[in-house]
């Protein structure tokens, strides 16, 4: 099997597997057996798949993903600095007699250098307007933070995003500046590498990203946590102090028991039926209907 095809196959497995052990096995293979270049990273979207794992709930997975991204970034920069041969060459697989032993990941080893427009030697003067060019530079800094993508691609994305925000706001108003700050703050969130990867790779377009809210830009973990808190607050606020009646009229969909408490509240207009909130006393499952 060609090496390029094998890399794509591993990326697909990485995106579909669910166990931490399988993810670690694939990441170790990507780290030890493959050397990549800019073209193959774009084609296979391996950088996007691995980059998202840096926010994984398992520290071991997250740290190893950071190591792989750092290694690939070094290889891409080295290739740009004078590597010979065509840019689009498929990654070469190193000969391996025995599987490489797993090595513990240290805290220092997992750190990734922070990139900025200044560190990349980028000077933005796309609009000849100091305010707009400075804002485009802010977006660049957010996108480049720990990215392994080339500076010209990041610059292209940053300029396009700034242009969309300026168009949406009708100029460099306070609304424009507030939106740029919001995008920058969310981009530089170290716990949300998936957002940066998606924007730079083009999975999220400049048009779409420029109009996203903070809630939409949040990581999946943050969205899940916010949703849980919102539901808990909603349940707690409904009918505070109301007495709940016990009944066997409702069957729990989870445990199939008929041991429930319920209460009713008028959550919509007066001419609409009341909403009934039911809690299973056996497994604490909750549901509602009207």
Secondary structure, DSSP 8 states (H G I E B T S, - for coil): --HHHHHHHHHHHHHH---HHHHHHHHHHHHHHB---HHHHHHHTHHHHHHHGGG-SSHHHHHHHHHHHHHHHHHHHHHHTT--S-TT----B---SS--------TTTT------TTTTT----SSS-HHHHHHHHHHHHHHHTT--S-HHHHHHHHHHHHHHHHHHHTSS-HHHHHHHHHHHHHHT-TT-HHHHHHHHHTSS-HHHHHT--HHHHS-HHHHHHHHHHHHHHHHHHTTTT---EEESSS--TTT----EEEEEE--S-TTS--EEEEEETTT--EEEE-
